[in-house]
């Protein structure tokens, strides 16, 4: 019983430590200056986790293209494309996995307008508006601000990141952070818009970004 209480308290502590990414109106994209590093798709992705009463699901979005520019040891600009049409669900297998992936993509025979509508919107993009330093923080050494475009809706978000800049390589890794999916029009089974009792899906979605970019040759 003690171990159960301890594990439960740790679970809720971890959940509470996930920071909500502030959302604002779209801002001008940062001007590219300095050396260009191209995103390596094989080692870059965006992890996601969605929850509902009694459970949830998690998976990832591939990152198909992108780049960052670096000058004087600082990222000056960057953009990357998220391949929503090839999202994965990682906690299911077989028919259940295929069914949920199809529903999220909107490629099945039902519910095609519920989530990402990938036949219309196969990708999402993130474009940096600015990067500022972050001192004495255990979760990151920078704050990254950028315009996230999803379902043809663009909002600026910012989140902590650990940025590591080497001569031939740049990595950007974030701790888990939370966005509200309804800000981008994802309102399916949202209790903010419908009376669903315990049949709702939480508005808050957890994301974690891992990017690897190599110097342009």
Beta strands, then each sheet from edge to edge (+ up, - down):
strand 1: 19-20
strand 2: 23-25
strand 3: 35-39
strand 4: 45-52
strand 5: 55-71
strand 6: 74-89
strand 7: 124-133
strand 8: 142-150
strand 9: 153-165
strand 10: 169-173
strand 11: 177-180
strand 12: 201-215
sheet 1: 1+ 11+ 12- 3+ 5- 4+
sheet 2: 1+ 11+ 12- 10+ 9- 2+
sheet 3: 1+ 11+ 12- 3+ 5- 6+ 7- 8+
end
